[in-house]
Amino acid sequence: MEIEGVRPVAEILRKAGRVAVLTGAGISSESGVPTFRGKDGLWRQFRAEDLATPEAFRRDPKLVWEWYDWRRGLIANVEPNPAHKTLAKWEKIFPEFILITQNVDGLHARAGSRHILELHGNIWKVRCLKEDAITESFDSPLREIPPRCPSCGEIVRPHVVWFGESLDPDVLERAFASCSRCEVMLVIGTSAYVQPAASLPLYASEAGAVVIEINPDPTPLTSSASHSLKGKAGDILPLIDQFLTGS
Ligand code: OAD
């Protein structure tokens, strides 16, 4: 398969020591996880204000948890795709490599990535409403809805960032710091619509990084990106890898 611009991007990466990557729902779509704003996107079928806000959870924790239980079940039954796997491989190749993701599906970790900043949390973690303690929970389907804290019995919530909530300041600071240091930033499978994640590539660009977007469709970032590779991440990343590593 020939995709225009792949070879020059591989050449840029070959010379890079510090690489940052921002991923969004598009990278998991080839695994079978729905995106948010695409044709069959979640926010075209469901109202975010009913399911992904603190108010919605206060109003009806059972409804919110039923939706998260459905999403967890969907994700539990899919596998990381070649795009996730290529990024996991690159973590071992580049001297500095940080993977910043907006995804909560945990597929990057399942593919083998270790240096991950999860901006929007993780669907496999729950947070106690009383103690704020965060625990992993892989039950799918959940045994009880809403699920309860194993230590105090209070209801837990998904450890994800909802509309109207702030991101973990430590995670966000580390993401911006990585973007200010990187020489190359790859922006993969995000509509570049949700803040503050959407600011990260602009910040990297202002700090002098080459910004490379991989997405089949144009986004608000496309016109300012140094390179824009049009296509699916699962096709393009392995192709870049072939030029980069010869494997
Ligand atoms: P979106 O659903 O907004 O955008 C997905 C992007 O992926 C689109 O630009 C698609 O064109 C692109 N895409 C689709 N298939 C692709 C493929 N195979 N390879 C590469 N790109 C592909 O998802 P996000 O930008 O991740 O927040 O959305 C950001 C946030 O909005 C999410 O983290 C979520 C949502 O509300 C929270 O839940 C807090």
py3Dmol code that shows the C-alpha trace and the ligand (Angstrom):
import py3Dmol

protein = """\
ATOM      1  CA  MET A   1       0.000   0.000   0.000  1.00  0.00           C
ATOM      2  CA  GLU A   2       1.284   3.486  -0.923  1.00  0.00           C
ATOM      3  CA  ILE A   3       0.222   6.416   1.237  1.00  0.00           C
ATOM      4  CA  GLU A   4       1.513   9.800   0.221  1.00  0.00           C
ATOM      5  CA  GLY A   5       3.939  11.347   2.653  1.00  0.00           C
ATOM      6  CA  VAL A   6       4.786   8.210   4.626  1.00  0.00           C
ATOM      7  CA  ARG A   7       8.436   8.056   3.580  1.00  0.00           C
ATOM      8  CA  PRO A   8       9.285  11.704   4.482  1.00  0.00           C
ATOM      9  CA  VAL A   9       7.595  11.227   7.869  1.00  0.00           C
ATOM     10  CA  ALA A  10       9.659   8.087   8.495  1.00  0.00           C
ATOM     11  CA  GLU A  11      12.808  10.115   7.656  1.00  0.00           C
ATOM     12  CA  ILE A  12      11.828  12.793  10.180  1.00  0.00           C
ATOM     13  CA  LEU A  13      11.228  10.150  12.845  1.00  0.00           C
ATOM     14  CA  ARG A  14      14.515   8.409  12.058  1.00  0.00           C
ATOM     15  CA  LYS A  15      16.389  11.554  13.134  1.00  0.00           C
ATOM     16  CA  ALA A  16      14.228  12.224  16.209  1.00  0.00           C
ATOM     17  CA  GLY A  17      15.261  11.479  19.781  1.00  0.00           C
ATOM     18  CA  ARG A  18      12.263  12.867  21.654  1.00  0.00           C
ATOM     19  CA  VAL A  19       8.835  11.867  20.412  1.00  0.00           C
ATOM     20  CA  ALA A  20       5.403  12.599  21.894  1.00  0.00           C
ATOM     21  CA  VAL A  21       2.178  11.038  20.640  1.00  0.00           C
ATOM     22  CA  LEU A  22      -1.410  12.127  21.223  1.00  0.00           C
ATOM     23  CA  THR A  23      -4.083   9.566  20.429  1.00  0.00           C
ATOM     24  CA  GLY A  24      -7.858   9.700  20.330  1.00  0.00           C
ATOM     25  CA  ALA A  25     -10.766   7.357  19.729  1.00  0.00           C
ATOM     26  CA  GLY A  26      -9.853   6.897  16.032  1.00  0.00           C
ATOM     27  CA  ILE A  27      -6.868   4.704  16.920  1.00  0.00           C
ATOM     28  CA  SER A  28      -9.172   2.155  18.559  1.00  0.00           C
ATOM     29  CA  SER A  29     -11.847   2.232  15.855  1.00  0.00           C
ATOM     30  CA  GLU A  30     -10.108  -0.478  13.815  1.00  0.00           C
ATOM     31  CA  SER A  31     -10.276  -2.681  16.922  1.00  0.00           C
ATOM     32  CA  GLY A  32     -14.041  -2.190  16.921  1.00  0.00           C
ATOM     33  CA  VAL A  33     -14.409   0.491  19.605  1.00  0.00           C
ATOM     34  CA  PRO A  34     -16.812   3.228  18.465  1.00  0.00           C
ATOM     35  CA  THR A  35     -15.508   6.788  18.218  1.00  0.00           C
ATOM     36  CA  PHE A  36     -17.459   9.707  19.692  1.00  0.00           C
ATOM     37  CA  ARG A  37     -18.123  11.998  16.748  1.00  0.00           C
ATOM     38  CA  GLY A  38     -17.863   9.724  13.686  1.00  0.00           C
ATOM     39  CA  LYS A  39     -20.796   8.359  11.647  1.00  0.00           C
ATOM     40  CA  ASP A  40     -21.705   5.724  14.288  1.00  0.00           C
ATOM     41  CA  GLY A  41     -20.099   7.748  17.076  1.00  0.00           C
ATOM     42  CA  LEU A  42     -21.303   7.465  20.671  1.00  0.00           C
ATOM     43  CA  TRP A  43     -22.305  11.128  20.867  1.00  0.00           C
ATOM     44  CA  ARG A  44     -24.553  10.607  17.837  1.00  0.00           C
ATOM     45  CA  GLN A  45     -26.471   7.839  19.605  1.00  0.00           C
ATOM     46  CA  PHE A  46     -26.398   9.024  23.215  1.00  0.00           C
ATOM     47  CA  ARG A  47     -26.672  12.382  24.963  1.00  0.00           C
ATOM     48  CA  ALA A  48     -23.479  13.162  26.860  1.00  0.00           C
ATOM     49  CA  GLU A  49     -25.472  15.186  29.397  1.00  0.00           C
ATOM     50  CA  ASP A  50     -27.444  12.022  30.343  1.00  0.00           C
ATOM     51  CA  LEU A  51     -24.392   9.775  30.727  1.00  0.00           C
ATOM     52  CA  ALA A  52     -21.104  11.607  31.074  1.00  0.00           C
ATOM     53  CA  THR A  53     -21.521  14.445  33.562  1.00  0.00           C
ATOM     54  CA  PRO A  54     -21.344  14.529  37.375  1.00  0.00           C
ATOM     55  CA  GLU A  55     -24.964  15.751  37.414  1.00  0.00           C
ATOM     56  CA  ALA A  56     -26.109  12.737  35.361  1.00  0.00           C
ATOM     57  CA  PHE A  57     -24.358  10.416  37.818  1.00  0.00           C
ATOM     58  CA  ARG A  58     -25.916  12.126  40.840  1.00  0.00           C
ATOM     59  CA  ARG A  59     -29.339  11.913  39.186  1.00  0.00           C
ATOM     60  CA  ASP A  60     -29.155   8.294  38.047  1.00  0.00           C
ATOM     61  CA  PRO A  61     -25.987   6.332  38.918  1.00  0.00           C
ATOM     62  CA  LYS A  62     -27.617   3.098  37.742  1.00  0.00           C
ATOM     63  CA  LEU A  63     -28.262   4.434  34.233  1.00  0.00           C
ATOM     64  CA  VAL A  64     -24.721   5.819  33.947  1.00  0.00           C
ATOM     65  CA  TRP A  65     -23.201   2.568  35.189  1.00  0.00           C
ATOM     66  CA  GLU A  66     -25.337   0.499  32.810  1.00  0.00           C
ATOM     67  CA  TRP A  67     -23.870   2.507  29.930  1.00  0.00           C
ATOM     68  CA  TYR A  68     -20.317   2.085  31.237  1.00  0.00           C
ATOM     69  CA  ASP A  69     -20.928  -1.621  31.811  1.00  0.00           C
ATOM     70  CA  TRP A  70     -22.002  -1.926  28.151  1.00  0.00           C
ATOM     71  CA  ARG A  71     -18.898  -0.041  26.981  1.00  0.00           C
ATOM     72  CA  ARG A  72     -16.623  -2.137  29.218  1.00  0.00           C
ATOM     73  CA  GLY A  73     -18.156  -5.309  27.766  1.00  0.00           C
ATOM     74  CA  LEU A  74     -17.543  -4.052  24.254  1.00  0.00           C
ATOM     75  CA  ILE A  75     -13.907  -3.169  24.967  1.00  0.00           C
ATOM     76  CA  ALA A  76     -13.249  -6.432  26.846  1.00  0.00           C
ATOM     77  CA  ASN A  77     -14.064  -8.322  23.668  1.00  0.00           C
ATOM     78  CA  VAL A  78     -11.709  -6.504  21.283  1.00  0.00           C
ATOM     79  CA  GLU A  79      -7.958  -6.623  20.745  1.00  0.00           C
ATOM     80  CA  PRO A  80      -5.305  -3.935  20.246  1.00  0.00           C
ATOM     81  CA  ASN A  81      -4.730  -3.346  16.518  1.00  0.00           C
ATOM     82  CA  PRO A  82      -1.506  -2.797  14.508  1.00  0.00           C
ATOM     83  CA  ALA A  83      -1.544   0.927  15.339  1.00  0.00           C
ATOM     84  CA  HIS A  84      -1.494   0.296  19.107  1.00  0.00           C
ATOM     85  CA  LYS A  85       1.176  -2.373  18.618  1.00  0.00           C
ATOM     86  CA  THR A  86       3.427  -0.138  16.510  1.00  0.00           C
ATOM     87  CA  LEU A  87       3.361   2.582  19.169  1.00  0.00           C
ATOM     88  CA  ALA A  88       4.229   0.008  21.843  1.00  0.00           C
ATOM     89  CA  LYS A  89       7.193  -1.071  19.710  1.00  0.00           C
ATOM     90  CA  TRP A  90       8.377   2.524  19.202  1.00  0.00           C
ATOM     91  CA  GLU A  91       8.466   3.122  22.946  1.00  0.00           C
ATOM     92  CA  LYS A  92      11.503   0.822  22.971  1.00  0.00           C
ATOM     93  CA  ILE A  93      13.181   2.440  19.946  1.00  0.00           C
ATOM     94  CA  PHE A  94      13.189   6.160  20.728  1.00  0.00           C
ATOM     95  CA  PRO A  95      15.353   7.522  23.562  1.00  0.00           C
ATOM     96  CA  GLU A  96      12.351   9.540  24.847  1.00  0.00           C
ATOM     97  CA  PHE A  97       8.847   8.454  23.948  1.00  0.00           C
ATOM     98  CA  ILE A  98       5.645   9.465  25.680  1.00  0.00           C
ATOM     99  CA  LEU A  99       2.179   8.359  24.738  1.00  0.00           C
ATOM    100  CA  ILE A 100      -0.584  10.773  25.703  1.00  0.00           C
ATOM    101  CA  THR A 101      -4.057   9.385  25.147  1.00  0.00           C
ATOM    102  CA  GLN A 102      -7.586  10.663  25.469  1.00  0.00           C
ATOM    103  CA  ASN A 103      -8.820   7.074  25.342  1.00  0.00           C
ATOM    104  CA  VAL A 104     -10.091   5.312  28.428  1.00  0.00           C
ATOM    105  CA  ASP A 105     -10.155   1.832  26.852  1.00  0.00           C
ATOM    106  CA  GLY A 106      -6.758   0.622  28.108  1.00  0.00           C
ATOM    107  CA  LEU A 107      -5.843  -0.794  24.671  1.00  0.00           C
ATOM    108  CA  HIS A 108      -2.449   0.956  24.581  1.00  0.00           C
ATOM    109  CA  ALA A 109      -1.421  -0.825  27.784  1.00  0.00           C
ATOM    110  CA  ARG A 110      -2.778  -4.120  26.476  1.00  0.00           C
ATOM    111  CA  ALA A 111      -0.620  -3.628  23.365  1.00  0.00           C
ATOM    112  CA  GLY A 112       2.435  -3.280  25.611  1.00  0.00           C
ATOM    113  CA  SER A 113       2.907   0.497  25.995  1.00  0.00           C
ATOM    114  CA  ARG A 114       4.123   1.500  29.440  1.00  0.00           C
ATOM    115  CA  HIS A 115       4.794   5.264  29.328  1.00  0.00           C
ATOM    116  CA  ILE A 116       1.172   6.363  29.003  1.00  0.00           C
ATOM    117  CA  LEU A 117      -0.493   9.532  30.200  1.00  0.00           C
ATOM    118  CA  GLU A 118      -4.240   8.894  30.313  1.00  0.00           C
ATOM    119  CA  LEU A 119      -5.756  12.366  30.105  1.00  0.00           C
ATOM    120  CA  HIS A 120      -9.369  11.226  30.504  1.00  0.00           C
ATOM    121  CA  GLY A 121      -8.868   8.352  32.951  1.00  0.00           C
ATOM    122  CA  ASN A 122      -9.448   4.653  32.460  1.00  0.00           C
ATOM    123  CA  ILE A 123     -12.693   2.715  32.138  1.00  0.00           C
ATOM    124  CA  TRP A 124     -11.147  -0.227  34.051  1.00  0.00           C
ATOM    125  CA  LYS A 125     -10.635   1.914  37.168  1.00  0.00           C
ATOM    126  CA  VAL A 126     -13.280   2.960  39.689  1.00  0.00           C
ATOM    127  CA  ARG A 127     -13.191   5.718  42.298  1.00  0.00           C
ATOM    128  CA  CYS A 128     -14.909   5.599  45.690  1.00  0.00           C
ATOM    129  CA  LEU A 129     -17.274   8.544  46.216  1.00  0.00           C
ATOM    130  CA  LYS A 130     -16.459   8.640  49.928  1.00  0.00           C
ATOM    131  CA  GLU A 131     -12.717   7.961  50.151  1.00  0.00           C
ATOM    132  CA  ASP A 132     -11.619   8.909  46.599  1.00  0.00           C
ATOM    133  CA  ALA A 133      -9.627   5.658  46.538  1.00  0.00           C
ATOM    134  CA  ILE A 134      -8.961   4.407  42.995  1.00  0.00           C
ATOM    135  CA  THR A 135      -9.051   0.673  42.331  1.00  0.00           C
ATOM    136  CA  GLU A 136      -8.912  -1.472  39.227  1.00  0.00           C
ATOM    137  CA  SER A 137     -12.015  -3.467  38.388  1.00  0.00           C
ATOM    138  CA  PHE A 138     -12.077  -5.812  35.407  1.00  0.00           C
ATOM    139  CA  ASP A 139     -15.465  -7.455  36.084  1.00  0.00           C
ATOM    140  CA  SER A 140     -17.477  -7.563  32.890  1.00  0.00           C
ATOM    141  CA  PRO A 141     -20.394  -7.647  33.213  1.00  0.00           C
ATOM    142  CA  LEU A 142     -20.350  -5.943  36.595  1.00  0.00           C
ATOM    143  CA  ARG A 143     -21.694  -8.127  39.430  1.00  0.00           C
ATOM    144  CA  GLU A 144     -23.665  -5.248  40.935  1.00  0.00           C
ATOM    145  CA  ILE A 145     -24.894  -1.975  39.412  1.00  0.00           C
ATOM    146  CA  PRO A 146     -23.947   0.520  40.678  1.00  0.00           C
ATOM    147  CA  PRO A 147     -20.799  -1.205  41.964  1.00  0.00           C
ATOM    148  CA  ARG A 148     -19.602  -0.537  45.517  1.00  0.00           C
ATOM    149  CA  CYS A 149     -16.250   0.169  47.137  1.00  0.00           C
ATOM    150  CA  PRO A 150     -14.674  -3.084  48.380  1.00  0.00           C
ATOM    151  CA  SER A 151     -13.426  -1.404  51.573  1.00  0.00           C
ATOM    152  CA  CYS A 152     -16.234   0.952  52.699  1.00  0.00           C
ATOM    153  CA  GLY A 153     -19.312  -0.143  50.717  1.00  0.00           C
ATOM    154  CA  GLU A 154     -19.996   3.321  49.241  1.00  0.00           C
ATOM    155  CA  ILE A 155     -20.942   3.591  45.538  1.00  0.00           C
ATOM    156  CA  VAL A 156     -17.963   3.955  43.210  1.00  0.00           C
ATOM    157  CA  ARG A 157     -17.886   5.921  39.964  1.00  0.00           C
ATOM    158  CA  PRO A 158     -15.929   5.278  36.773  1.00  0.00           C
ATOM    159  CA  HIS A 159     -12.457   6.839  37.069  1.00  0.00           C
ATOM    160  CA  VAL A 160     -12.935   8.870  33.907  1.00  0.00           C
ATOM    161  CA  VAL A 161     -13.182  12.593  33.252  1.00  0.00           C
ATOM    162  CA  TRP A 162     -16.712  13.760  32.527  1.00  0.00           C
ATOM    163  CA  PHE A 163     -17.900  16.925  30.834  1.00  0.00           C
ATOM    164  CA  GLY A 164     -17.525  19.858  33.180  1.00  0.00           C
ATOM    165  CA  GLU A 165     -14.735  18.187  35.172  1.00  0.00           C
ATOM    166  CA  SER A 166     -11.055  19.061  35.306  1.00  0.00           C
ATOM    167  CA  LEU A 167      -8.291  16.752  34.206  1.00  0.00           C
ATOM    168  CA  ASP A 168      -5.826  15.442  36.775  1.00  0.00           C
ATOM    169  CA  PRO A 169      -3.461  18.444  37.092  1.00  0.00           C
ATOM    170  CA  ASP A 170      -0.379  16.243  37.497  1.00  0.00           C
ATOM    171  CA  VAL A 171      -1.148  14.231  34.351  1.00  0.00           C
ATOM    172  CA  LEU A 172      -1.888  17.421  32.427  1.00  0.00           C
ATOM    173  CA  GLU A 173       1.316  19.106  33.573  1.00  0.00           C
ATOM    174  CA  ARG A 174       3.359  16.095  32.512  1.00  0.00           C
ATOM    175  CA  ALA A 175       1.613  16.079  29.122  1.00  0.00           C
ATOM    176  CA  PHE A 176       2.389  19.757  28.495  1.00  0.00           C
ATOM    177  CA  ALA A 177       5.981  19.294  29.715  1.00  0.00           C
ATOM    178  CA  SER A 178       6.471  16.390  27.261  1.00  0.00           C
ATOM    179  CA  CYS A 179       5.038  18.477  24.441  1.00  0.00           C
ATOM    180  CA  SER A 180       7.366  21.367  25.221  1.00  0.00           C
ATOM    181  CA  ARG A 181      10.386  19.004  24.999  1.00  0.00           C
ATOM    182  CA  CYS A 182       9.547  16.788  22.049  1.00  0.00           C
ATOM    183  CA  GLU A 183      11.105  17.173  18.606  1.00  0.00           C
ATOM    184  CA  VAL A 184       8.290  15.340  16.836  1.00  0.00           C
ATOM    185  CA  MET A 185       4.664  15.036  17.844  1.00  0.00           C
ATOM    186  CA  LEU A 186       2.308  12.526  16.239  1.00  0.00           C
ATOM    187  CA  VAL A 187      -1.411  13.265  16.543  1.00  0.00           C
ATOM    188  CA  ILE A 188      -3.399  10.155  15.748  1.00  0.00           C
ATOM    189  CA  GLY A 189      -7.143   9.543  15.475  1.00  0.00           C
ATOM    190  CA  THR A 190      -8.490  12.562  17.300  1.00  0.00           C
ATOM    191  CA  SER A 191     -10.978  15.136  16.066  1.00  0.00           C
ATOM    192  CA  ALA A 192      -8.783  17.684  17.923  1.00  0.00           C
ATOM    193  CA  TYR A 193     -11.975  19.180  19.255  1.00  0.00           C
ATOM    194  CA  VAL A 194     -11.892  18.578  23.008  1.00  0.00           C
ATOM    195  CA  GLN A 195      -9.803  20.840  25.239  1.00  0.00           C
ATOM    196  CA  PRO A 196      -7.275  20.873  26.791  1.00  0.00           C
ATOM    197  CA  ALA A 197      -6.023  17.860  24.766  1.00  0.00           C
ATOM    198  CA  ALA A 198      -6.488  19.753  21.503  1.00  0.00           C
ATOM    199  CA  SER A 199      -4.035  22.437  22.685  1.00  0.00           C
ATOM    200  CA  LEU A 200      -1.161  19.991  23.160  1.00  0.00           C
ATOM    201  CA  PRO A 201      -0.100  19.811  19.479  1.00  0.00           C
ATOM    202  CA  LEU A 202      -0.285  23.605  19.156  1.00  0.00           C
ATOM    203  CA  TYR A 203       1.867  23.938  22.256  1.00  0.00           C
ATOM    204  CA  ALA A 204       4.391  21.447  20.817  1.00  0.00           C
ATOM    205  CA  SER A 205       4.427  23.296  17.516  1.00  0.00           C
ATOM    206  CA  GLU A 206       5.065  26.644  19.213  1.00  0.00           C
ATOM    207  CA  ALA A 207       7.932  25.022  21.106  1.00  0.00           C
ATOM    208  CA  GLY A 208       9.466  24.001  17.756  1.00  0.00           C
ATOM    209  CA  ALA A 209       8.248  20.418  17.265  1.00  0.00           C
ATOM    210  CA  VAL A 210       7.314  18.946  13.904  1.00  0.00           C
ATOM    211  CA  VAL A 211       3.635  18.016  14.221  1.00  0.00           C
ATOM    212  CA  ILE A 212       2.397  15.082  12.144  1.00  0.00           C
ATOM    213  CA  GLU A 213      -1.305  14.267  11.978  1.00  0.00           C
ATOM    214  CA  ILE A 214      -2.660  10.834  11.026  1.00  0.00           C
ATOM    215  CA  ASN A 215      -6.385  10.816  10.323  1.00  0.00           C
ATOM    216  CA  PRO A 216      -8.602   9.875   7.380  1.00  0.00           C
ATOM    217  CA  ASP A 217     -10.537  13.127   7.781  1.00  0.00           C
ATOM    218  CA  PRO A 218      -9.499  16.754   8.190  1.00  0.00           C
ATOM    219  CA  THR A 219      -9.600  18.313  11.667  1.00  0.00           C
ATOM    220  CA  PRO A 220      -9.082  21.830  13.037  1.00  0.00           C
ATOM    221  CA  LEU A 221      -5.398  20.862  13.404  1.00  0.00           C
ATOM    222  CA  THR A 222      -4.837  19.776   9.797  1.00  0.00           C
ATOM    223  CA  SER A 223      -4.016  23.192   8.340  1.00  0.00           C
ATOM    224  CA  SER A 224      -1.400  23.960  10.991  1.00  0.00           C
ATOM    225  CA  ALA A 225       0.201  20.483  11.124  1.00  0.00           C
ATOM    226  CA  SER A 226       3.613  20.176   9.454  1.00  0.00           C
ATOM    227  CA  HIS A 227       2.529  16.906   7.809  1.00  0.00           C
ATOM    228  CA  SER A 228      -0.892  15.370   7.422  1.00  0.00           C
ATOM    229  CA  LEU A 229      -1.146  11.695   6.498  1.00  0.00           C
ATOM    230  CA  LYS A 230      -4.633  10.825   5.311  1.00  0.00           C
ATOM    231  CA  GLY A 231      -5.683   7.297   6.176  1.00  0.00           C
ATOM    232  CA  LYS A 232      -6.241   4.782   8.923  1.00  0.00           C
ATOM    233  CA  ALA A 233      -3.759   4.581  11.767  1.00  0.00           C
ATOM    234  CA  GLY A 234      -3.692   0.772  11.487  1.00  0.00           C
ATOM    235  CA  ASP A 235      -2.442   1.088   7.898  1.00  0.00           C
ATOM    236  CA  ILE A 236      -0.152   4.089   8.235  1.00  0.00           C
ATOM    237  CA  LEU A 237       1.780   3.365  11.442  1.00  0.00           C
ATOM    238  CA  PRO A 238       2.991  -0.099  10.332  1.00  0.00           C
ATOM    239  CA  LEU A 239       4.007   1.437   6.968  1.00  0.00           C
ATOM    240  CA  ILE A 240       6.056   4.137   8.694  1.00  0.00           C
ATOM    241  CA  ASP A 241       7.546   1.416  10.854  1.00  0.00           C
ATOM    242  CA  GLN A 242       8.661  -0.532   7.771  1.00  0.00           C
ATOM    243  CA  PHE A 243      10.650   2.488   6.530  1.00  0.00           C
ATOM    244  CA  LEU A 244      11.883   3.279  10.019  1.00  0.00           C
ATOM    245  CA  THR A 245      13.038  -0.119  11.205  1.00  0.00           C
ATOM    246  CA  GLY A 246      13.016  -2.185   8.018  1.00  0.00           C
ATOM    247  CA  SER A 247      10.772  -4.771   9.662  1.00  0.00           C
TER     248      SER A 247
END
"""
ligand_1 = """\
39
OAD
P -13.673 11.716 18.168
O -14.739 10.701 18.013
O -14.077 13.124 18.404
O -12.741 11.716 16.876
C -12.216 10.537 16.341
C -11.279 10.907 15.196
O -10.672 9.708 14.728
C -11.957 11.565 13.997
O -11.226 12.727 13.607
C -11.855 10.497 12.906
O -11.707 11.049 11.612
C -10.617 9.742 13.316
N -10.530 8.344 12.885
C -11.536 7.453 12.694
N -11.048 6.263 12.333
C -9.699 6.379 12.292
C -8.632 5.483 12.009
N -8.847 4.209 11.670
N -7.358 5.951 12.093
C -7.126 7.246 12.434
N -8.095 8.127 12.708
C -9.361 7.710 12.649
O -12.691 11.185 19.307
P -11.645 11.998 20.213
O -10.992 13.080 19.441
O -10.796 10.992 20.868
O -13.855 12.510 26.149
O -12.614 12.643 21.283
C -12.062 13.349 22.345
C -12.865 13.167 23.593
O -14.241 13.461 23.320
C -12.898 11.741 24.122
O -11.766 11.410 24.891
C -14.137 11.754 24.958
C -15.071 12.505 24.036
O -16.099 13.215 24.672
C -14.276 12.065 27.327
O -14.923 11.053 27.461
C -13.869 12.939 28.457
"""
view = py3Dmol.view(width=600, height=400)
view.addModel(protein, "pdb")
view.setStyle({"model": 0}, {"cartoon": {"style": "trace"}})
view.addModel(ligand_1, "xyz")
view.setStyle({"model": 1}, {"stick": {}})
view.zoomTo()
view.show()
